[in-house]
Amino acid sequence: MNRNKKIFLSIMVLLMIGLCMQSCASRDVKVKSVLPKPQKPSLAMMGYTIQAGAFARVENAVRLTQKLKAQGLDATYFKADDGLFKVRFGNFLSKDKARLRAQALQKAGVIEAYYIVLPEDSAAAKQKQYGTDYLRASLVRTAHDFIGVPYLWGGASAETGFDCSGLTMTVYQLNGLDLPRHSRTQYDAGDTIDRNDLEKGDLVFFATRGSGKVSHVGIYIGDGQFIHAPSRGKTIRIESLSTEYFARNYVGAKKYF
């Protein structure tokens, strides 16, 4: 084989290697392009919160809640397992910060005895040990505790009741998950799921104002039913997704864990 043929063959071999590498690279790009997008992160866990009060009358819990709100604190009242109404407030990064704030409020006469709720005591933290069904059952149980409370627009844990997103936010926070305040931000924070894939504790959203935009939210409790705060003058109640009104205005469902 003469020298010219050797040079020609060497060039052809190099060209073939280059084409092969380009082809392989293009296949790699195609594979990467079809990889699933990462899901949105889960909700942040609540930090250390403060619990105060143990009232037989809900009006007294409401009064303390209002005092704490006047101090610039996020506060909510709830009915505990012992049947008494208690108040929980704040979201602190450390137990020391929670204790210092509680002591200052105690000194100012806003609260009397208090208890610091640890993040690891929440249902959200305990799901690592007991499973997701444990957390879902706890969310539903908490939502049931609010049935019968009057609706109040913009009234999460204030005055006489809750608005729709105030209810869902409070239920989630009492279980250790920091859900956003408003129905649209709650909708944006979750992962979209099909109606047929709904599980207890997921949130269901509706467009009830004729704009096609999310304006209402409830907590799914299973068997096609959800708990929500309906409208002014009505109390928190159970409804069915198959009801003509809610079926017509249904926007979608979201999960958060």
Order of alpha helices (4+ residues) and beta strands (2+ residues): alpha-beta-alpha-beta-beta-alpha-beta-alpha-alpha-alpha-alpha-beta-beta-beta-beta-beta-alpha-beta
